Amino acid sequence: MIQAGRIARARKVNLSTVISEALSNGLRIQAATERGEEVLKAYKKAFSGFSEEDMLLLDGIVMDPATKHR
């Protein structure tokens, strides 16, 4: 709360404004994190049957699929 008070004084706004903005930003970050985790989970599920080499091809790391990697 001390830091929030300092920010409010420096910005010349109410403490409630700083707290509201901080909460909104935190919730926005949390929502983005959850969406990212959902996308990663769906990606893993969609490609669970692929081999490591298949995944490299899909990711564009292996440019020539005819080349064997050992």
ZAVEX-888286 format. One record per residue: residue in one letter; residue number from 1; x, y, z of N, C-alpha, C in turn. Coordinates in pm, whole numbers. Example, Ala and Ser with C-alpha at 12.3 -4.5 7.8 and 13.67 -1.06 7.14 Angstrom:
<pts>
pt seza: A lovo: 1 nu: 1319 nv: -569 nw: 780 cau: 1230 cav: -450 caw: 780 cu: 1320 cv: -330 cw: 780
pt seza: S lovo: 2 nu: 1285 nv: -225 nw: 708 cau: 1367 cav: -106 caw: 714 cu: 1290 cv: 3 cw: 787
</pts>
This chain:
<pts>
pt seza: M lovo: 1 nu: 82 nv: -119 nw: 0 cau: 0 cav: 0 caw: 0 cu: 87 cv: 126 cw: 0
pt seza: I lovo: 2 nu: 203 nv: 119 nw: 61 cau: 290 cav: 237 caw: 65 cu: 332 cv: 275 cw: -76
pt seza: Q lovo: 3 nu: 371 nv: 176 nw: -154 cau: 413 cav: 203 caw: -292 cu: 297 cv: 259 cw: -374
pt seza: A lovo: 4 nu: 178 nv: 206 nw: -355 cau: 60 cav: 256 caw: -427 cu: 34 cv: 402 cw: -390
pt seza: G lovo: 5 nu: 51 nv: 435 nw: -265 cau: 35 cav: 573 caw: -221 cu: 137 cv: 665 cw: -287
pt seza: R lovo: 6 nu: 259 nv: 619 nw: -296 cau: 364 cav: 699 caw: -362 cu: 330 cv: 722 cw: -509
pt seza: I lovo: 7 nu: 284 nv: 616 nw: -574 cau: 247 cav: 628 caw: -716 cu: 132 cv: 727 cw: -732
pt seza: A lovo: 8 nu: 33 nv: 717 nw: -644 cau: -83 cav: 807 caw: -651 cu: -40 cv: 952 cw: -634
pt seza: R lovo: 9 nu: 46 nv: 977 nw: -537 cau: 94 cav: 1114 caw: -515 cu: 175 cv: 1164 cw: -634
pt seza: A lovo: 10 nu: 261 nv: 1077 nw: -689 cau: 345 cav: 1119 caw: -802 cu: 260 cv: 1149 cw: -925
pt seza: R lovo: 11 nu: 153 nv: 1073 nw: -944 cau: 65 cav: 1091 caw: -1061 cu: -49 cv: 1189 cw: -1033
pt seza: K lovo: 12 nu: -59 nv: 1230 nw: -906 cau: -165 cav: 1322 caw: -863 cu: -304 cv: 1267 cw: -893
pt seza: V lovo: 13 nu: -322 nv: 1141 nw: -853 cau: -452 cav: 1074 caw: -866 cu: -487 cv: 1013 cw: -731
pt seza: N lovo: 14 nu: -610 nv: 967 nw: -718 cau: -655 cav: 901 caw: -595 cu: -588 cv: 765 cw: -580
pt seza: L lovo: 15 nu: -572 nv: 724 nw: -456 cau: -518 cav: 592 caw: -427 cu: -607 cv: 484 cw: -490
pt seza: S lovo: 16 nu: -736 nv: 503 nw: -487 cau: -829 cav: 405 caw: -543 cu: -806 cv: 389 cw: -694
pt seza: T lovo: 17 nu: -767 nv: 498 nw: -762 cau: -739 cav: 490 caw: -905 cu: -618 cv: 400 cw: -930
pt seza: V lovo: 18 nu: -514 nv: 418 nw: -853 cau: -393 cav: 337 caw: -868 cu: -423 cv: 190 cw: -838
pt seza: I lovo: 19 nu: -498 nv: 165 nw: -733 cau: -532 cav: 28 caw: -696 cu: -619 cv: -36 cw: -804
pt seza: S lovo: 20 nu: -716 nv: 39 nw: -854 cau: -804 cav: -13 caw: -960 cu: -724 cv: -46 cw: -1086
pt seza: E lovo: 21 nu: -633 nv: 42 nw: -1124 cau: -550 cav: 16 caw: -1243 cu: -460 cv: -105 cw: -1222
pt seza: A lovo: 22 nu: -404 nv: -117 nw: -1104 cau: -316 cav: -231 caw: -1075 cu: -395 cv: -362 cw: -1080
pt seza: L lovo: 23 nu: -513 nv: -360 nw: -1024 cau: -597 cav: -480 caw: -1026 cu: -638 cv: -515 cw: -1169
pt seza: S lovo: 24 nu: -678 nv: -415 nw: -1246 cau: -716 cav: -439 caw: -1387 cu: -599 cv: -498 cw: -1465
pt seza: N lovo: 25 nu: -480 nv: -440 nw: -1446 cau: -362 cav: -492 caw: -1517 cu: -329 cv: -635 cw: -1474
pt seza: G lovo: 26 nu: -340 nv: -662 nw: -1346 cau: -314 cav: -797 caw: -1297 cu: -413 cv: -898 cw: -1354
pt seza: L lovo: 27 nu: -539 nv: -860 nw: -1359 cau: -641 cav: -950 caw: -1414 cu: -620 cv: -971 cw: -1564
pt seza: R lovo: 28 nu: -578 nv: -867 nw: -1635 cau: -552 cav: -878 caw: -1778 cu: -434 cv: -974 cw: -1803
pt seza: I lovo: 29 nu: -331 nv: -962 nw: -1723 cau: -214 cav: -1051 caw: -1735 cu: -254 cv: -1195 cw: -1703
pt seza: Q lovo: 30 nu: -335 nv: -1213 nw: -1599 cau: -381 cav: -1348 caw: -1562 cu: -462 cv: -1411 cw: -1673
pt seza: A lovo: 31 nu: -552 nv: -1332 nw: -1734 cau: -636 cav: -1384 caw: -1843 cu: -550 cv: -1422 cw: -1963
pt seza: A lovo: 32 nu: -449 nv: -1341 nw: -1994 cau: -360 cav: -1371 caw: -2106 cu: -280 cv: -1498 cw: -2078
pt seza: T lovo: 33 nu: -236 nv: -1515 nw: -1956 cau: -162 cav: -1635 caw: -1917 cu: -251 cv: -1758 cw: -1933
pt seza: E lovo: 34 nu: -375 nv: -1749 nw: -1888 cau: -467 cav: -1862 caw: -1899 cu: -495 cv: -1895 cw: -2045
pt seza: R lovo: 35 nu: -514 nv: -1793 nw: -2130 cau: -536 cav: -1818 caw: -2273 cu: -414 cv: -1886 cw: -2335
pt seza: G lovo: 36 nu: -296 nv: -1840 nw: -2297 cau: -174 cav: -1901 caw: -2349 cu: -162 cv: -2047 cw: -2309
pt seza: E lovo: 37 nu: -197 nv: -2077 nw: -2185 cau: -192 cav: -2215 caw: -2137 cu: -294 cv: -2301 cw: -2211
pt seza: E lovo: 38 nu: -411 nv: -2246 nw: -2240 cau: -513 cav: -2319 caw: -2316 cu: -466 cv: -2349 cw: -2458
pt seza: V lovo: 39 nu: -402 nv: -2252 nw: -2520 cau: -350 cav: -2271 caw: -2656 cu: -242 cv: -2378 cw: -2656
pt seza: L lovo: 40 nu: -151 nv: -2372 nw: -2560 cau: -44 cav: -2472 caw: -2551 cu: -103 cv: -2612 cw: -2528
pt seza: K lovo: 41 nu: -202 nv: -2623 nw: -2442 cau: -267 cav: -2751 caw: -2416 cu: -332 cv: -2806 cw: -2543
pt seza: A lovo: 42 nu: -401 nv: -2719 nw: -2617 cau: -466 cav: -2762 caw: -2742 cu: -362 cv: -2802 cw: -2846
pt seza: Y lovo: 43 nu: -252 nv: -2729 nw: -2852 cau: -143 cav: -2760 caw: -2945 cu: -85 cv: -2898 cw: -2913
pt seza: K lovo: 44 nu: -56 nv: -2921 nw: -2786 cau: 0 cav: -3050 caw: -2745 cu: -96 cv: -3165 cw: -2776
pt seza: K lovo: 45 nu: -226 nv: -3143 nw: -2753 cau: -325 cav: -3245 caw: -2780 cu: -335 cv: -3272 cw: -2930
pt seza: A lovo: 46 nu: -336 nv: -3167 nw: -3010 cau: -351 cav: -3181 caw: -3155 cu: -234 cv: -3254 cw: -3218
pt seza: F lovo: 47 nu: -115 nv: -3236 nw: -3162 cau: 5 cav: -3294 caw: -3223 cu: 66 cv: -3405 cw: -3138
pt seza: S lovo: 48 nu: -12 nv: -3464 nw: -3049 cau: 42 cav: -3565 caw: -2957 cu: 92 cv: -3691 cw: -3028
pt seza: G lovo: 49 nu: 38 nv: -3722 nw: -3147 cau: 80 cav: -3843 caw: -3218 cu: 200 cv: -3824 cw: -3308
pt seza: F lovo: 50 nu: 253 nv: -3703 nw: -3315 cau: 364 cav: -3675 caw: -3404 cu: 497 cv: -3710 cw: -3338
pt seza: S lovo: 51 nu: 592 nv: -3755 nw: -3419 cau: 725 cav: -3783 caw: -3368 cu: 800 cv: -3651 cw: -3351
pt seza: E lovo: 52 nu: 915 nv: -3658 nw: -3286 cau: 997 cav: -3538 caw: -3267 cu: 1040 cv: -3480 cw: -3403
pt seza: E lovo: 53 nu: 1073 nv: -3568 nw: -3497 cau: 1112 cav: -3522 caw: -3631 cu: 993 cv: -3455 cw: -3701
pt seza: D lovo: 54 nu: 875 nv: -3513 nw: -3688 cau: 754 cav: -3451 caw: -3745 cu: 734 cv: -3310 cw: -3689
pt seza: M lovo: 55 nu: 753 nv: -3297 nw: -3559 cau: 734 cav: -3167 caw: -3495 cu: 836 cv: -3066 cw: -3545
pt seza: L lovo: 56 nu: 960 nv: -3110 nw: -3566 cau: 1062 cav: -3020 caw: -3620 cu: 1022 cv: -2972 cw: -3759
pt seza: L lovo: 57 nu: 968 nv: -3063 nw: -3838 cau: 922 cav: -3025 caw: -3972 cu: 808 cv: -2924 cw: -3964
pt seza: L lovo: 58 nu: 715 nv: -2948 nw: -3875 cau: 602 cav: -2856 caw: -3858 cu: 648 cv: -2719 cw: -3809
pt seza: D lovo: 59 nu: 747 nv: -2718 nw: -3725 cau: 798 cav: -2592 caw: -3671 cu: 889 cv: -2520 cw: -3770
pt seza: G lovo: 60 nu: 922 nv: -2586 nw: -3883 cau: 1004 cav: -2522 caw: -3983 cu: 1153 cv: -2527 cw: -3954
pt seza: I lovo: 61 nu: 1194 nv: -2609 nw: -3860 cau: 1336 cav: -2616 caw: -3827 cu: 1410 cv: -2698 cw: -3930
pt seza: V lovo: 62 nu: 1352 nv: -2808 nw: -3974 cau: 1413 cav: -2893 caw: -4075 cu: 1360 cv: -2846 cw: -4210
pt seza: M lovo: 63 nu: 1449 nv: -2797 nw: -4293 cau: 1408 cav: -2739 caw: -4420 cu: 1392 cv: -2844 cw: -4530
pt seza: D lovo: 64 nu: 1465 nv: -2952 nw: -4522 cau: 1460 cav: -3054 caw: -4626 cu: 1412 cv: -3183 cw: -4564
pt seza: P lovo: 65 nu: 1285 nv: -3219 nw: -4578 cau: 1232 cav: -3338 caw: -4511 cu: 1295 cv: -3468 cw: -4562
pt seza: A lovo: 66 nu: 1361 nv: -3465 nw: -4679 cau: 1424 cav: -3585 caw: -4732 cu: 1554 cv: -3616 cw: -4658
pt seza: T lovo: 67 nu: 1610 nv: -3518 nw: -4591 cau: 1736 cav: -3538 caw: -4517 cu: 1707 cv: -3612 cw: -4387
pt seza: K lovo: 68 nu: 1783 nv: -3719 nw: -4366 cau: 1769 cav: -3796 caw: -4243 cu: 1859 cv: -3738 cw: -4136
pt seza: H lovo: 69 nu: 1805 nv: -3721 nw: -4016 cau: 1883 cav: -3669 caw: -3902 cu: 1912 cv: -3783 cw: -3807
pt seza: R lovo: 70 nu: 2036 nv: -3797 nw: -3770 cau: 2075 cav: -3904 caw: -3679 cu: 2152 cv: -3850 cw: -3562
</pts>
